[in-house]
């Protein structure tokens, strides 16, 4: 594992976590629902952050594992790692984080996350960290707005208050939208374009019995390439084409970072 074994993961403040995510995550956005915030440190310097919290539509995913209590699972909202961290830092940091959660939050039975293969990657980090693949679907929620900003359609739904890439202004207010049950028509009307690609859903079992209670099938990793969902660091294999997605129910999700295009030095927290 080399120098990755020296990685230390520990809790940090929400303010520091959001600063790191906005600085180095490819989306430039934080998830305001995040409840747990961890910093990734090497030689006393912070080189990344991990955020977890409730899923966008919690009641829809609660039944993924039969018998899960309302507070028994989390969504992994953001992973962000600077390029100067050594190889295998991501899997090392996730392993450390899982041990901390298991020790301090023993009621958490499982953790899910979504890999954004419409913009970033198909979940290489998750597969290397012991996650299981339980979903592959064409993207139906990520749109490129007329000004080039990418956002999730759920922020235009009634009752959801999203933020833009600077994390300051409400996206709905920016486009003069107060919210609706189905925002797809509005997004099309203003010229927003749905991104081609896929969203992949992964699950990690902190409680070994949770796997026995899984209500959806585990999908072989080989299916990613078979279904044309392969992507790494925002790029698809040469010659691969992605069909435009058909309408499917939106289930929300999180956005991991597979890699960074530029090296970012973070102040020590």
Order of alpha helices (4+ residues) and beta strands (2+ residues): beta-alpha-beta-beta-alpha-beta-alpha-beta-alpha-beta-beta-beta-alpha-alpha-beta-beta-alpha-alpha
